[in-house]
Amino acid sequence: MESKIRIGIAGYGNLGKGVEFAIAQQPDMELVGIFTRRDPSSVQPVGDNVSVYQLADVEKHVNDVDVMILCGGSRADLPEQGPALAKLFTTIDSFDTHAKIPEYFDAIDAAAKPSGTTAILSVGWDPGLFSLNRLYGETVLADGATYTFWGKGLSQGHSDAVRRINGVKNAVQYTIPSEEAISKVRAGKQPELSTREKHVRECYVVLEAGADAATVEDTIVTMPDYFSDYDTTVSFISEEEMQQNHSTMPHGGFVIRSGKTGKGTNQVMEYSLTLDSNPEFTSSVLTAYARAAYRLNQLGQHGAKTVFDIPPGLLSPKDPAQLRKELL
Amino acid sequence: MESKIRIGIAGYGNLGKGVEFAIAQQPDMELVGIFTRRDPSSVQPVGDNVSVYQLADVEKHVNDVDVMILCGGSRADLPEQGPALAKLFTTIDSFDTHAKIPEYFDAIDAAAKPSGTTAILSVGWDPGLFSLNRLYGETVLADGATYTFWGKGLSQGHSDAVRRINGVKNAVQYTIPSEEAISKVRAGKQPELSTREKHVRECYVVLEAGADAATVEDTIVTMPDYFSDYDTTVSFISEEEMQQNHSTMPHGGFVIRSGKTGKGTNQVMEYSLTLDSNPEFTSSVLTAYARAAYRLNQLGQHGAKTVFDIPPGLLSPKDPAQLRKELL
């Protein structure tokens, strides 16, 4: 029996907790510990006998961890932690600021390649599994159009971005597909739809005492990459209302490729997710890709990678012959 | 500008025609010619100025073709043609006799590896894209159940198998998902369902003059791998009825992974295809994978491969940086 893949978790919010749960479901992985910027004694892991360490001391564990799963936010944490940790460990992260992926990739690659580590970035469902379906869609049905719809659901990255604004105490952001846009796509009409036409974004915000609502609202709706291209509504609510009505994190959505083959034959490929917990699902994707990162590193394939670079079979604990027999 | 990938088509039925159409949609591919066991002058390609050659002379074209796409049937053609052509060319095929994939893989691998060719086998949608979704499903949601449903649709492989029975002049086979089974799965109940419980198979058969209907029916319903595990009905019809009512080839189906994360949170991943032409879609998948086979061969990765071994990015004419920027 081979030894288990030793996993570390860097950052212990919803995503980190989800990774802890996901590791427990994988037969060939074990959790080495949680690494946090907080006081370790203040962190309560979901499992028993889980070690919690200072993130500042992470270098001491460089020989104990095979793959570090980065569970920080894309806006403030990962741009710094991603390259720093990729110098020390083979890593997985869920960097999801789509417009900044190319520069983030370059920074990670520059850190990982000379260090002999392997870093798979922007893993999750979008970017991640949805990206894969956009790719399979447009390569198979070369003559066609691809549509990605999100929601209704809470977006972690966007909620996080709102929470970091000065004067915001707490916030959630829901993405909602436009019913009108969906109807057009399902009818096979291949309409041209702008980002703004496909979804609306709803923000619920709890202000810090003394914060100016108009300033916060303006900061949100004009935020580049996140909100400036969308119809965004902002509602200010109390902390009590937030806890009562906005404490679960459902999400989902779908990727549709509508295309034509032969002399104009209609073909439709559709991928959809219905998630009762967005962070727990994202965590499960991160954890599956940790196995692939470990194997690629063992194979000497170093540097930055994305889901597009990963042979799907490397995600599975089953060996190639078993996969062919059972799943092909 | 790089030179185009030069494609050959071995076998020119519905699948071969579909590949010819699909190549025309790909910016970086060109069709070298069609290779047939028939008299080449009897073959009418869909495009103009397409060369048609004797399959027996295929070895003369070994330096003209980068990837040979095998468009023969799984039951009688591919077990022989697959290994023979993999000795000469980098190949793609759609071998779809699930139970025999492991031995077919070994035969192809033994032919391709010493020849320095790359052969991706069992490409299409099932096996193929559905297999990928079974894999992504069970690796991400490790605690769960996977369901594959087909149809309603015409199955090429099964129709082909019936047509090869002595006394059968023409035949089509439709696979139909059981409505009762689908309802249980959609309700998130993770029921245990046997192959027989999930689908029924309907065959429509035109007999040769003098053939014995009872013998043909018995041969169909007891055929291993193809029909013996299913509730199968056989109807005998006239050639006129066959042409009038059974001349299009729609298909589709879905793969659902229903799983639990965290402390019992429900998560559902679903992949579905709605195809107005099954062979044209399968051909489009084969053609996209031809690009990956060509690239793997260029990279020195020889031998037999399946969709599980192929990094998704290799399917696309776009380069990795463009994929990250546009699709991730």
Interface residues (C-beta under 8 A of the other chain):
Chain A: K17 G18 F21 A22 Q25 Q26 H98 I101 P102 F105 S122 P127 L129 S131 L132 R134 L135 Y136 E138 T139 V140 L141 A142 D143 T261 G262 K263 T265 N266 Q267 V268 M269 E270 Y271 S272 L273 T274 L275 D276 S277 E280 F281 S283 S284 V285 A288 R291 T306 V307 F308 D309 I310 P311 P312 G313 L315 S316 P317 P320 A321 L323 R324 K325 L327 L328
Chain B: K17 G18 F21 A22 Q25 Q26 H98 I101 P102 F105 S122 P127 L129 S131 L132 R134 L135 Y136 E138 T139 V140 L141 A142 D143 T261 G262 K263 T265 N266 Q267 V268 M269 E270 Y271 S272 L273 T274 L275 D276 S277 E280 F281 S283 S284 V285 A288 R291 T306 V307 F308 D309 I310 P311 P312 G313 L315 S316 P317 P320 A321 L323 R324 K325 L327 L328
